[in-house]
């Protein structure tokens, strides 16, 4: 899978990265990363169209695998078939980067009452 990054290390954040899968295995891996990403992505289609949104669903165990995205200004989600995808850009802010479960738990932990 080609990437605009020259290093082979796993990135700390996918934000700003561009994945250009060269086969079905790489495409499935790239879609998995987009599904796990907590920000918007831009899906580059083989037609040249670009679709920007938040990937909230993927169906890869069906005859025609697809993803669904929430688009910023559309009332209905957009479905995109895997076979239509040429590349994925992690274009939105990675809203989960630098945050952990422990940080969230500390923030929401109720103070103990003094008895």
C-alpha positions as CSV (number, residue, x, y, z in Angstrom):
1,X,0.0,0.0,0.0
2,X,1.5,3.3,-1.0
3,X,1.5,6.1,1.4
4,X,2.6,9.7,1.3
5,X,4.8,8.9,4.4
6,X,8.3,7.6,3.7
7,X,8.6,5.7,7.0
8,X,7.3,2.2,7.6
9,X,6.6,2.8,11.3
10,X,3.0,2.7,12.5
11,X,1.9,6.3,12.8
12,X,0.8,7.8,16.1
13,X,-2.1,9.4,14.3
14,X,-3.5,8.7,10.9
15,X,-4.4,12.4,10.5
16,X,-3.2,13.8,7.2
17,X,-2.1,10.4,5.8
18,X,-3.1,9.2,2.3
19,X,-3.4,5.5,1.6
20,X,-3.4,4.2,-2.0
21,X,-4.2,0.5,-1.8
22,X,-2.8,-1.6,-4.7
23,X,-4.8,-4.8,-4.1
24,X,-7.9,-6.1,-2.3
25,X,-6.0,-7.1,0.9
26,X,-4.6,-3.5,1.2
27,X,-8.0,-2.0,0.4
28,X,-9.6,-4.0,3.3
29,X,-6.8,-2.9,5.6
30,X,-7.2,0.7,4.6
31,X,-10.9,0.6,5.1
32,X,-10.4,-1.0,8.5
33,X,-8.2,2.0,9.4
34,X,-10.8,4.5,8.1
35,X,-13.5,2.7,10.1
36,X,-11.4,2.9,13.3
37,X,-10.4,6.5,12.7
38,X,-12.3,9.0,14.9
39,X,-12.4,11.8,12.3
40,X,-13.6,12.5,8.8
41,X,-11.9,10.9,5.8
42,X,-12.0,11.7,2.1
43,X,-12.7,8.7,-0.1
44,X,-11.2,9.1,-3.5
45,X,-13.3,7.2,-6.0
46,X,-12.0,5.6,-9.3
47,X,-14.3,8.1,-11.1
48,X,-12.4,11.0,-9.8
49,X,-15.1,12.0,-7.3
50,X,-14.2,12.6,-3.7
51,X,-16.6,11.9,-0.8
52,X,-15.8,13.4,2.6
53,X,-17.4,12.2,5.8
54,X,-17.3,10.0,8.8
55,X,-17.2,6.2,8.2
56,X,-19.7,4.7,10.6
57,X,-20.4,1.3,9.0
58,X,-18.6,-1.3,6.9
59,X,-19.9,-4.5,5.5
60,X,-17.2,-6.7,4.1
61,X,-18.8,-10.1,4.5
62,X,-21.5,-9.4,1.8
63,X,-21.4,-10.1,-1.9
64,X,-20.7,-6.5,-2.7
65,X,-18.7,-5.0,0.3
66,X,-19.4,-1.4,1.2
67,X,-18.9,1.4,3.7
68,X,-21.4,4.0,4.9
69,X,-20.4,7.6,5.7
70,X,-22.1,10.5,7.4
71,X,-21.6,13.5,5.2
72,X,-21.3,16.9,6.7
73,X,-24.3,18.5,5.1
74,X,-26.4,15.6,3.9
75,X,-29.5,14.3,5.7
76,X,-28.8,10.7,4.6
77,X,-25.6,8.6,4.8
78,X,-23.7,7.8,1.7
79,X,-22.9,4.2,0.7
80,X,-19.7,3.5,-1.2
81,X,-18.8,0.1,-2.6
82,X,-15.3,-1.1,-1.9
83,X,-14.7,-1.7,-5.6
84,X,-15.3,2.1,-6.3
85,X,-12.5,3.2,-3.9
86,X,-9.2,4.4,-5.3
87,X,-7.7,6.0,-2.1
88,X,-8.4,7.2,1.4
89,X,-7.2,10.4,2.9
90,X,-7.5,10.9,6.7
91,X,-8.5,14.5,6.2
92,X,-10.4,15.4,9.4
93,X,-9.0,16.0,12.8
94,X,-8.2,12.8,14.7
95,X,-10.5,13.5,17.7
96,X,-9.2,10.6,19.7
97,X,-5.5,11.2,19.3
98,X,-3.7,11.6,22.6
99,X,-6.7,10.6,24.6
100,X,-7.0,7.3,26.4
101,X,-9.7,5.4,28.3
102,X,-7.9,6.2,31.5
103,X,-8.1,10.0,30.8
104,X,-11.8,9.6,30.1
105,X,-12.4,7.6,33.2
106,X,-10.5,10.2,35.4
107,X,-12.6,13.0,33.9
108,X,-15.9,11.3,34.7
109,X,-15.0,9.7,38.0
110,X,-17.3,10.9,40.7
111,X,-15.5,12.3,43.8
112,X,-15.8,10.0,46.8
113,X,-18.1,11.3,49.4
114,X,-16.6,11.9,52.9
115,X,-18.6,9.9,55.4
